[in-house]
């Protein structure tokens, strides 16, 4: 009797969504049984499954269907953040979780650099004047010599630091633990000490993952301690930032400008006061989504799937209790 193939269940978005099924799955058909499903049917597709690929990367369906996961060994999520996936039973299980670290690092860093330049050169103001056919000469700011604080010391934060340094921005970081002589950041302060240090930064980039420790990290106290006119860029998770406190800090100071790609509620509600502010630049959770990103995500999964089928070590293994892929210790 032939040995049965391992089963990989692929959680896809609803069928009417473009790119609903990841490309390239046929490469695995000789080595695994592939089941594609959507959130509403996940519980029926999990029994007997050995692996689960979350192509629908923001879905929270796994926790609801967890009772049906009777032989699951590995979950791969096509996102850098795992906050939408993680729950206590999964964190305490033997199931290995991997993520899409590496796909979005450079695109997000480019977005951050673009945001820094756009604010310094008042590109939003130029666009408004163009739309109003207004010719108004202004002086703008140099970015060389500014100081940036990058909150989050993972791969994305490190790529951001590299690009900012390329235009002579001074960079330091905030992470779980304080340290000196970090190879990418130099000085790393403890996130618990943000209030004491955030005022030395002209630019604050939030690249922290969403964990219990970072939820609401940028609150009224932290935002009230920023330097006058500081520029906040959020490409991490919306829930790490108190949006009401953000509006207050923009309205009354000291914050000068905010570039926001992520929000506590997405899409951002039409009645949000952020929409009408001239000191806010909004994008629709797209900082890492460059042309070809879905193909790159699919290929990353296929590479890990081949490794899993061959019994090799998986890439991007997440520490399920910390909520991110730990950086190798040198």
Beta strands, then each sheet from edge to edge (+ up, - down):
strand 1: 6-11
strand 2: 32-37
strand 3: 51-54
strand 4: 74-77
strand 5: 96-98
strand 6: 147-151
strand 7: 170-175
strand 8: 179-182
strand 9: 186-190
strand 10: 203-206
strand 11: 231-234
strand 12: 257-260
strand 13: 280-282
sheet 1: 2+ 1+ 3+ 4+ 5+
sheet 2: 8+ 9- 7- 6- 10- 11- 12- 13-
end
